[in-house]
Amino acid sequence: MEQAYRVLYIYSKLVTKQTVNKSQLAKKFDVNPRTIQRDIDNIRYFLYEMNLRSDIEEEVCFNQGKNSYFIKSAYKRSGEQEQIIHVTYEIKPQLYQKLKDSYDMKVIHRSSKSLTVKLELTSTEAIELCFRYRKSLRLISPTTLLNQFTTELIKLQMIYLRHEV
């Protein structure tokens, strides 16, 4: 039971775009760092198996500068990769701190309450970020993506109003 809890704990951190440090986890769970490495390898294998059946391609990556692991995601469409676009968000500083290790963000403007950042993402990833962090992030550009996001919101509203799933 301890192993299952430990692996699920690590996976939940990774899937929510947080980084995990092997040494810190080893101390937290009172195990050898090699045990944590085996847990991470098991998560890698699980993601590999899931990638074979999914439109999302995820992998566990290591950030040497931070000495920590994170999940990198990419979306695939019928055998072809979705095009990468430049996306601009207004984002709260707390969320920026949380996501900066998982995404290559260029800060365009800073204020006391928010940052304006530019990222290179697929449109699917960009819209997913909007839904996942809706309270701490606002999509600014490109306009085509803003329109696409608005359409997705309207679809959700219609599903909700019609009580459909």
C-alpha positions in Angstrom: 0.0 0.0 0.0 2.9 2.4 0.8 4.3 2.0 -2.7 1.0 2.6 -4.4 0.4 5.7 -2.3 4.0 7.0 -3.1 3.6 6.4 -6.8 0.2 8.0 -7.0 1.5 11.0 -4.9 4.4 11.5 -7.3 2.1 11.1 -10.4 -0.5 13.5 -9.1 2.3 16.2 -8.5 3.6 15.6 -12.0 0.3 15.6 -13.8 -0.6 19.0 -12.2 2.5 20.5 -13.7 4.5 20.5 -10.5 8.1 19.4 -10.3 9.3 16.7 -7.9 12.8 16.3 -6.4 14.0 12.7 -5.8 15.9 13.5 -2.6 13.1 15.4 -1.1 10.6 12.6 -1.9 13.0 10.0 -0.4 13.1 12.0 2.9 9.4 12.5 2.9 8.6 8.8 2.4 11.7 7.6 4.4 13.0 5.5 1.5 16.2 5.3 -0.5 16.4 7.7 -3.5 16.8 4.6 -5.8 13.3 3.6 -4.7 11.9 7.0 -5.8 13.8 6.6 -9.1 12.1 3.2 -9.6 8.7 4.9 -8.9 9.5 7.6 -11.5 10.6 4.9 -14.0 7.3 3.1 -13.4 5.4 6.3 -14.1 7.5 6.8 -17.3 6.5 3.3 -18.4 2.9 3.9 -17.6 2.9 7.1 -19.7 4.6 5.3 -22.5 1.8 2.7 -22.6 -0.8 5.5 -22.4 0.8 7.4 -25.2 0.1 4.4 -27.5 -3.6 4.8 -27.0 -4.0 8.5 -26.6 -4.0 11.8 -28.4 -1.7 13.2 -25.7 1.9 12.3 -25.6 3.4 12.8 -22.2 6.9 12.0 -20.9 8.7 12.5 -17.6 11.7 14.8 -18.1 14.6 15.8 -15.8 15.6 19.4 -15.2 19.2 19.4 -14.3 19.3 23.0 -13.1 16.5 22.3 -10.6 17.5 18.7 -10.0 13.8 17.8 -10.4 11.4 15.9 -12.6 8.4 17.2 -14.5 5.9 16.0 -17.2 6.2 17.4 -20.7 3.1 17.1 -22.8 2.4 17.3 -26.5 -0.7 16.7 -28.5 -0.9 14.5 -31.6 -3.5 14.5 -34.3 -4.0 11.4 -36.5 -0.3 10.7 -36.8 0.7 14.4 -37.3 1.9 16.9 -34.8 -0.3 19.9 -34.1 1.3 23.2 -35.1 3.1 25.3 -32.5 1.8 28.9 -32.1 2.9 31.9 -30.1 0.4 32.5 -27.3 0.2 35.5 -24.9 -1.3 35.3 -21.5 -1.8 37.6 -18.5 -0.9 35.4 -15.5 -0.7 35.8 -11.7 2.8 35.7 -10.2 1.9 32.6 -8.1 0.9 30.6 -11.2 4.0 31.9 -13.1 6.2 30.5 -10.3 4.3 27.2 -10.5 4.6 26.8 -14.3 7.9 28.4 -15.2 9.8 25.1 -14.9 7.3 23.2 -17.1 7.0 25.8 -19.9 9.5 28.1 -21.6 7.9 31.5 -20.8 9.1 34.8 -22.0 8.0 37.7 -19.7 6.9 40.7 -21.7 5.6 42.9 -19.0 5.5 42.8 -15.2 3.2 44.6 -12.8 2.5 44.1 -9.1 -0.6 41.9 -9.7 0.3 40.1 -13.0 2.8 39.3 -15.7 2.3 39.2 -19.4 4.0 36.1 -20.8 4.5 34.6 -24.2 4.7 30.8 -24.8 5.0 28.5 -27.7 2.2 25.9 -27.5 -0.2 24.0 -29.6 -3.7 25.5 -29.7 -5.0 22.5 -27.7 -2.5 23.0 -25.0 -3.2 26.7 -24.8 -6.9 26.1 -24.4 -6.3 23.4 -21.8 -4.3 25.9 -19.8 -7.1 28.4 -20.0 -9.6 25.9 -18.5 -7.2 24.4 -16.0 -6.0 27.8 -14.5 -9.1 29.9 -15.3 -8.8 31.9 -12.1 -5.1 32.8 -12.5 -4.7 33.2 -16.2 -6.2 35.1 -19.1 -5.7 34.5 -22.8 -4.7 37.6 -24.7 -3.6 36.5 -28.2 -3.7 35.3 -30.9 -7.3 36.3 -31.8 -8.0 33.1 -33.6 -7.2 31.1 -30.5 -9.3 33.5 -28.4 -12.2 32.8 -30.8 -11.6 29.1 -30.5 -11.6 29.3 -26.7 -14.8 31.3 -26.8 -16.4 28.6 -29.0 -15.3 25.9 -26.5 -16.9 27.9 -23.6 -20.2 28.2 -25.5 -20.2 24.5 -26.2 -19.7 23.8 -22.5 -22.5 26.2 -21.6 -24.9 24.5 -24.0 -24.0 21.1 -22.7 -24.6 22.4 -19.1 -27.9 24.1 -20.0 -29.2 21.0 -21.8 -28.0 18.7 -19.1 -26.1 16.6 -21.6 -22.9 14.7 -21.0 
